[in-house]
Each structure stands twice: as structure tokens, then as C-alpha cells.
Amino acid sequence: MERIPRRLKRDPILEAVAECRFQSERTGNAAAILPGYLYQQLRSDFPNLEALRESQIPAQVRARDSDLRYRPVYRLRGGNTAILVGDHSLSVTVNEPYPGWETFKPLVTSVWRLLENSGVVGPLERISTKYTNLIEAELGTDHFALTNLDITVGQQRLSNQPTQLQSEFSEGPLVTIVQAIGQATATSSAAKPRHGLVLVVDTIFKGPFDDFWKHFEDLLEQAHSKEKQVFFELLTDETLRKYEPEY
């Protein structure tokens, strides 16, 4: 693709997530300390502090289970935006309508600055940006024809079959995971169910990092730029035009 759009007037983003994973200065205590600290700083914008089901699992058990290590334990919620806090992770999420990177990035950086100042976080392990998109289409039609993906199994080209696939590729310290789910249905409380192809692009910037807090905004920008590039490369020119790109 010669030019990457600055934005799409008709945005297909269902959810955007910016996550960082870290070692804890106080083993097992990050999820006990961070939610209250963040709530005190952010309660005007995130007035709802909720304990998730993982909070019922003892911290010692979560620490021993690799599947639970990065799971969120508490959630701060305000409107369509949330902050998810785990023992070794923090995510900032926004559901549709997506406000745009020029709004989302400052929110992420402000929350991560609070994380830096909390005194709880040790070395950063990785950061990531993950976007879930719905390319709308009628059920039973060829959803993969909307993309530059061409998938065959034996002699059978996958087109209108319910299909889930995942691929992962690396470029230096960046790892990008692409998921495509055909014949999918997306639901929300504010709208009737919608159908189409779900495209998830998750770009991970792996550590270790040198002087992370000095450079993290640039690292976050690099992860987002790669995610954006991969997403637009997945779309055909015809599909892209339907979403009214702005350059």
C-alpha cells in the first residue's frame, strides 16, 4: 500500500486495547495497590471500580499459575472506556465508537505515567496495541473476498464457510498476530447484531527495554503504526473505499 489512511470516516473498530506487562516491585501486590491508587487519581473520568472474578482467587494462587499472571483482576470503568489492572498487567480499552488515536494515545500515556509513579511497577516486559474490527457483510457471502487473504484447504478455497485462522510474524522486536474470523456476529447493548468478518491485529513490542519510561511514547507509537499498517494491507482497495479513508 502506497499510502496509509490517517483515519476512516466509517470506522470498523469494535475495541482498541493498549496493554503493558511488567514485573512487580512488590510481588503479588500490584493488583492490591494499583486499583485504589488509580481510582483516587482518575475517579472523575472512571467513577466505577469493579472487582472481577479473578479477584476471588488468592494472590498466591494467581502468582503460581502462568494462565492467571496477566489476567485483569480489577476494572475502572467510565463510559465506553476502561482500565483493567492485574498483578502484572495494565490495559486501557475503548469500545466503539472509537475516538481516534489522537484521543486514545494521550489517555493511554496519562494512565501509564500514573503507573510509572505508583512505586509498584518493576521492569517492563512488553507493550502492545490490539484492535478488533468488524468488516460488515451478509452471512453466507464470501467474507475473505473483502481482504487480501486467499486461503485454501486442499482443493477447497475458503470463502463463505465459518472459519477462524491465526497467523504470527515478527519484524525485529515487534511481533504481530493476525486473527480472521469469517461469518461472525457482533453484538452490543446499543445496536442490533451485525455480521461480517472480524479482523484482530495485535502488535507486541517485546522487552527488555532501555530506559523504558523515557521512550515509551515512541515505543507505543511504533506498535500502533505497525498494527495500522498491517490492518490496511489486509483490506482490498474496494473494501477500503467503502469505509471512506481520509489521508
N, C-alpha and C positions, 0 to 999 in steps of 0.2 A: 504494500500500500504506500503510495507516494506521500499522501498527506493524512494525518490522523485528525479527525474532527476534534474541535475544542469541546463541544458538547452536542447532545442530541435534543432537539426540541421535543420530541416524543420519547421520553426516557423509559427504557425497558427494565430498569434496575428495581428488583424487589427488595434487596437488602445489601447494605455495604457494611463491612466489618474491618476495623483496624485493630490488630492484636499484637501485644508484646508478651514474651515469655521470659521469665527471669529466675535467677536463684534468689533465695530469701536470706536476708541478714539474720532473721530470727526464724529458724527452721519451724515450719508449720504454723507460724503466727500471722502471715501476711493476710490471710482471709479473715482473721480475727480482728486485725487492726485497721486495714485499709478501708473497709466499707464505712465505718464510723467517721474516719478522717475525711474521706471524700464527701460524705454526706454533709459534714459541717461546712465544707468549702463550696459545695455545689447545690445545696438544697433548694435554692430559689428556682433553678432550672431542672433539678431532678428531685422532686419532692417525695417520691415513693421509694423506700428502701425495703427490699423483699428478700427473705431467706429462701433459697432454692432447696430442692430435696437433698442435694449433696451435703447441705449443712447438717443434716441428721446423721451423717456418717462421721464417726470420730476422726479428728485431725490425724491421729496416729495411724489409723487405717488408710486414710487418703494418702498419707506420705509413703506408705509401703506399696501402694497399688499404682503402677505406671499408667493405667487407664484413667485414674482419677486425678493424677498430678496436676493437670492443666484445666480440669473441668471448672466452670464457674460455680461458686458457692453462694454468692450474693449478687443481687441486681439493683442498681439505682435506675429508676425509670422516670422519664419526663416526656410526654407526648409520644412521638414515634421514634424517640432516641433513648438509648440505654447504655449503661456502663456495667459490664459483667466482671466480677472480681473472683479470682480463685486463689489457691495457695501459691501458685507460681505463674499466674497469668492475669492480664487485664485487657479487656476488649471494649472498644467503643463501637456501637452499632447504630445504624439508622435504617428504618424500614421506609418503603415508599410513602409519600413522594420524596425522592432523593433530592437534597438541596443543592447538589453540585459540589465538586471538590474544593472550590474556593470558599465554601462554607464549612464543609466537613473537615478539611485538614486543620483549620485553626482550632476547632473543637477538640480534635484528637491531640494536637500538640499541647493545648492548655491542660488537658487531663493528664497527659504523660509528664508534663512539668510538675504537676502535683505529686505524681508517683515518684519522681526524682527526689522531691523534697520531703517525702514521707519518712525517710530513715529506715524503711523496711526492706527496700529492694537492693539486692546484690547485683552481680554481673548479669547483663542481658544475654539471653541465649539466642533469640531470634525475634524478628518482627515480620508482620505480614499484612497484606491487604487482600480481601476476599470479596468478590462481587457476584451476586446471584441475579441473573437476568432471565426474563421470560420473553422469548420471541414468539409473539402470538400467531396461532394458526389453528385451523379447524382440526378436530380429531379425525384421524383416518387419512389425512393428506400426508404428503412427503415432507416431513419436518426437516430432514437433513439437507434437502434441496435449498433451504434457506441459508445454508452455510457452505463453506469450502471444504467440509468434511465429506469424504466419499468412502463408505465402509461396506465391505463385502465379507460374508462368511461362506467359504467355499465358492459356489457359483451364484449365491444369493446376495444381491445388493440390499442392504437395509434401507428402507425408505419410510413406510408407514407402520412398521412394527413397533410395539413398545420396546424401547431399547435404552439401556444405560451403559455408558462407557466412561473410562477414566484414563488419562494419559499424563505422564510427568516428564518434564525435560528441564535441563539445567543450563545456565549460562553464567559462568563464574560463581559468585556466591548466591546468585538468585536461582531459586527453584520454582517453577510454575506448574501447577496442577490444573488440568482442564477436565471438567466433567460435562457431559452432554446427556440429557435425559429427554428422549422423544415421547410424544403422546402424553405429556404431563398436564396436570391440572393444578393451578394455583388458586388458593382461597384466602380471603381476608374478611374481617368483620365489616369492612366498609364497602365491599363491592361483591357482585356475583362472581361465581367461579369463572376463571379464564383458562384457556387451553393453549398449548403450544410446546415449543422446545425450550427447556431450561438449560441455560449455559452458565456454568460456575467457573470463574477464573480466580485462582488463589495463588498469589505470588509471595514467596517466602524469602526473606533476606536473612541468611544464617550468620551467626556469630562464629567465633568471638569477635568483638568489636574493640577497636582502639578509641578510647575517649568517647564512648557512645553518646553521652548527653551533650557533648559539644557539636556532634554531627548528625544527631538523629533525625532532624527535619529533612536534611538532604537524603538520608537513607530511606526515609518514608516516601519521599518524592520519587526516588528511583524505583521502589517497589510498585508504587501506583502507576508510574509511567509504563513499566513493563506489563503490568496487568492490563492497562488500557490498550497498549499496542497489540497484545495477543487477542483480546476480545474483538477489536475491529478487524484483525486479519482473519478471524473466523467467519465473518459475515460476507456474503456476496454483495456486489455493488447494488443489485436490485433491492436486497433486504435493507441495506444501509440507507438507501434513498427513502424508504418508507418511514424511517424514523427521523427524517429531516435533519441531517447533520449541519452544524454551524462550524465554520472554520475561522 
